[in-house]
Amino acid sequence: MFGILRPCARHSCPSVHEAWRAHLCGLCLTLRDRHGHLARMATNYDGLILSVLTEAQSRAQSQAQSQTGAGPNRRTAGPCALRGFRPAEVVRSDDRGARLAAVVSLALAAGKIRDHASDGDGIAARRVAGVPMRATAAAWTSAARRGAESIGFDTAVLTEVSARQALLEASPGRGLLDVTEPTETAVAAAFAHTATLAGRPGNVESLREAGRFFGRIAHLIDAVEDLAEDRARGAYNPLDATGTSPAEARRVCEEALHGLRLAVRDLDLEERHLVEALLCGETRRAVDRAFGTRAHGAACAAHRTRAGDTSPAPSDAPPDGPPGPPQEPPGRRPGIALTAAAGIAVFLTCGLYRPPWSEYRQERCMDRCFCDACDGCPDCSGCCDCCSACSDCGSGDGCCCGDGCCCDCGS
């Protein structure tokens, strides 16, 4: 699994985390039911926001939830290793939002494999050993195109991203926003199509704008997280190629976060809480993880003070330094068999186990765990901010999620 939207159970409202898990597991099972077991490896944290947006705009879903407490697009899934072998309520695999999330996840995963192959990176780039992965990418691309046609979506905007990105990277003198444009356009198209699926044409432009900002943020986070490794390998990185410092990239992300929040506020939604918690709150948290908590640290410190917590706030990363604490270089990758065995172990342990060559091996539990729900997670900076993204919090009255979680974050 990959993506930047990874809510942690320790700072999320129970209802938000449960709803997020329903969409995450629903996406995984939709990939299995419609595209085969192997397709579950394409499960994308960010792709599930399409399922969330479609449901949030659906009037029928909102009416069913108000009457029965559960929507018509839910079913009970059996035990799963990633849920501790517990059953759960998940989004149905025939739901149009889940189907859109599935085809987008497949297309993105296929593109990621093609990028590795073209960059000469990893197993996908090897002449013989990489054949199965490249064949899988081709199969996923075809499956995504067929699945998208059934819901009226054109995956060309997704599959063309890699080609357009390569052309931009080969052209000197490009600005940072020129380089992020293909990603922005692809995400904008996917976001806008959720309004079509939900029958909310009035939301199309606001969703397109939200998609552009979210795509820009995701692209820049990926760039700053890969900066040290790209420099060590002499590989292309958008920041170095455009002469952009991490501090400047942070500023661009902050502006995009503001635009994203405004675009989300303009949406006509039946249910706002999960959408705002993910697109506003968790996107903010993803930026803080990548760049350090300079901008958001003051707000968290103020809330801890109001709550009577006088513990020091997390230290801030230097403006122009590499994000996060210095990491030891990952170990050398072994052969194909051991890599495959390690991959299975990572999958079965929900990401808690990471092999010696993994860049995540020394990370905290919350950054290693796929589901971010393990009991050993730290306190996520110690502030009760599950409602920090709510549009009602700005009034100073606080907000309630309906499950006993109330706070006035003042953000």
Disulfide bonds with the S-S distance in Angstrom:
Cys400-Cys406 2.34
